[in-house]
């Protein structure tokens, strides 16, 4: 079982390596792949060192699975080349997500759609993954009509340059800017690029990917995505309107019983999800569960997850585990 990690030296790629190791993923050979400037570097995995190779070399090695986290342009150019030699690609970029020929997968929700013919599988957006983990059991029970979500997103979603910008600003030093404004002591209502409709790409991902993953175009989603000076993970304030009436206790039980969700919801002792505690964990944390008294059949809740783990690396590796367990590779 040869596994290539494309973008192995990047922020998500390094977390992929960490998660593969933690989960004792059944690989026999690791192929770390990066851009030409990183070729020849050594990466430690387990108790061994592996040399970083370029994309052409990696394709020639014909890995069974390639985990991609190297940006959309790289995925568009190279995922088909891996697929041509029989490799199953799990891609973390937005390149293939809304392509109708490719599955968009959160294993706990729709991995059953996968077959051995799926050679390029899309990993959803980080904000979408944690939102859908909480929405899925509630949609099954009460039929969601509309979701209003505001996200409060970690700088790690932007990448290493953003982390350096915040560190520089903490230290009072100048340096490269990942954002058009300072992020320290600030909040930017600007994640990804603005579209003609006034929404950002990140906001439209939440709208479009939700419909595709749930397989239900009737679920309406409107989003505002905000970047905040936090490292540990993304937070979401979510308002959900259902077709049916619900009991708050039943909602908590549905969420608690869903694999991969931890309910943290006891305001009496200040228990609620926070990114500082979600960092480094694979679960999606849900709290502040309460009825919206302004209109019928409507619920408020707060969702937090580590965007580099369940929001990216862990979800991709769970897809790979599913493929192996079900003999699809």
Beta strands, then each sheet from edge to edge (+ up, - down):
strand 1: 2-6
strand 2: 29-33
strand 3: 42-45
strand 4: 48-51
strand 5: 65-68
strand 6: 88-91
strand 7: 104-105
strand 8: 120-123
strand 9: 144-153
strand 10: 187-188
strand 11: 220-228
strand 12: 234-242
strand 13: 261-263
strand 14: 265-266
strand 15: 271-272
strand 16: 284-291
strand 17: 298-305
sheet 1: 2+ 1+ 5+ 6+ 8+ 7+
sheet 2: 3+ 4-
sheet 3: 10+ 11- 9- 12+ 17- 16+ 13+
sheet 4: 14+ 15-
end
